[in-house]
Amino acid sequence: MNTLPTAPDKLPYMTDVRIVYRKYGGALHWNHSARLLGEDEHGIWAEVPGGTVARKGEGPPVTWETTAIMLFPRDAWWTASFNSPPHKSEIYVDVTTVPEWSDGEVTMLDLDLDVIRMRDGRLILDDQDEFAEHQVLLGYPPELIAQAESTANWLLDAVGERKGPFSGTHTAWAKMATRSI
């Protein structure tokens, strides 16, 4: 894997990067490789091709069957996956801390809440129960809770109304992918 500089504007594209989600407190969560595609006003885009092997923490390997185009905004509290059919969801957005780039990987804390747009147009705010549980078990500070809730509300509007990067912007990036969406 190539080593990436910290500054997103200096990233070499069409190279592999490691995507690492952690839970509050640092425990390893979902982690896998991806291929950088480029960046625009929305953030940095990467391809996760079908056949990518991922792990949830140190759990057993999971092979993802469909391709996803992922977006990592520069200063927002979320990351997004735009999934190819036949994946059940069209868009899956994780509420996270702001993604940080360093030494060939992008890392963020997964804050449980997910905004999902299904292929039939249904919009779902998922894992509210996990978010409530982790506030107590993991000791989320009040400002983290408020930021996560505010982000989830913003995402429900943006994803539901197809605003900004959720308006089909990913299709141009998908054309660069090995298997287009």
Phi, psi and omega in degrees: 000141177284150175273131181258139173292166183289322185287121181303329182287354180249009183291133173280127183269168183062035177231159181283149176219154177260132177254123185230112172264136175237162173265161177304130185103346173105352181299135179297135177241221181296138178209139184192174178265166177204173177239124180293138179252323182156192179216157176215197182295343181272337181142206184256132185252142179219154176256134171244097185291152171306142183096354177294136177263127180237166175224145171261104187066229177260015183295180181295154178297143177235127179263122179276128186279330184253158177277145174229144170256123183254147178237130177241100180293155183285329187216029180241159185266054178195164169223151185233146172239127176254109192264141177280152173296149009267021178308140184296325180259143176279314180227134178231115183245122175270131169282123185219175166286170179298128179300138179240133182256132177193134171048052173080014177213159173243131185232144176204160176267127176281122183256030169077309185293139179227139173250123187234131171251116180282164181298333179274005177096348178300142179246130186233134167259110189256157173066032175296326178294317178296320179299314179297317180297316182289336175302323180273306185297319183260355176069045178303130175289155183305321181292329176291317178299312181297318180295317180297316179294318178297317178297314180300318179295318178298316181296320178304319178290309185296315180290316181296322181267003179057052180261154174056229184291352181265014183259012181109003180305328183296338184297325177295322179287327180296331178295337178275347184287160179295321176234108187290159182265000000 
